[in-house]
Every structure is written in C-alpha cells, then in structure tokens.
C-alpha cells in the first residue's frame, strides 16, 4: 500500500470518527431535551446535527476516492455500505427537519430564536404580556408558557412528543446503519 493510499485511508477513518460520532451523540440526546423542553440545548443539538451531517459527507467522498484507488467498486460489500450511507444521510435530513419542528413546537411565543430575552423571558424593549382574565390589581407578566392559549399549548406538546418519538426511532436506525457499515468495512466479505 502506497503512502497516498494510507493517507486517504487514515483520512477516511479520521472523518468517520470525528463526524459520525458527534452526530450519533446529538441525535441520541435530542429526545431527552425535547422531553425536558430545553429549547437552548435543542437549538445547539440541531446545529451540531446539521454541521456534522454535512461533515460526514466527507467520509463518503474520501471513501469513494479510496475505493477508486484500490479498484474496489466491483465488491458487493462496498455497494451495500455506500447505499446504507446514503440512506443514513437521508434519515439524518429527516431528523434535522423533526428537530426544527420540535423546537418550533416547544418554543414560547414571542421569544426571539437566539435567546436575546432577559431572565424574565420577555424580549428586550417589549412590554410584558397581560392576561385578559385578570383585573387591573393583579396585572403582571405571565409565565413563559402562558402566552399560548391552552389548546395551542396542548397541540404543541403533542407535536413535540411525536417529533421526540420520530427522532428516537430514526436516530436508532441511523446508529444501527453506522454499525452495519462498520462491520462491512472491517469484515469485507
């Protein structure tokens, strides 16, 4: 094996370790933070998922270069591994979509996306929300989740719960696909 072949192999392994590991961790952690309704962490996990999903495409690209150098494209295990990789990327795109839906469902109305609200949950420069059912003597800011009507809050909780289940299921399938690809790469039938 030449120096170039070894270099490409090490790049392939390095990209696999440093991109697939973090994306697997992010999608596995997402359902927990949906249940906890922690929007800030969910935005962070969504951003990690997007970045490392795009980065994991380097694993495929460098793998294609390696297969071309070794003239391995006729091997069935390589075709299966590449097909599974593409399926995993498609599932990750669906996970990213579901993460964004869950964030939208559990985000309190009126709070900016980047968290520029102060500790009270009210955006800077905005007047505190006033409940229509209170009298003038008890007027004050509402709790963070109270800005949505009860029906919308229940619907948002249901949407977040559905997305949590979908992310958990697809994340498990994606992680299983990564494991199958790993076995194919090591075993090479």
Secondary structure, 3 states (H helix, E strand, C coil): CCHHHHHHHHHHHHHHHHHHHHHHHHHHHHHHHHHCCCHHHHHHHHHHHHHHHHHHHHHHHHHHHHHHHHCCCCCHHHHHHHHHHHHHHHHHHHHHHHHHHHHHHHCCCCCCCCCCECCCCCECCCCCCCCCCCCHHHCCCCCHHHHCCHHHHHHHHHHHHHHHHHHHHHHHHHHHHHHHHHHHHHHCC
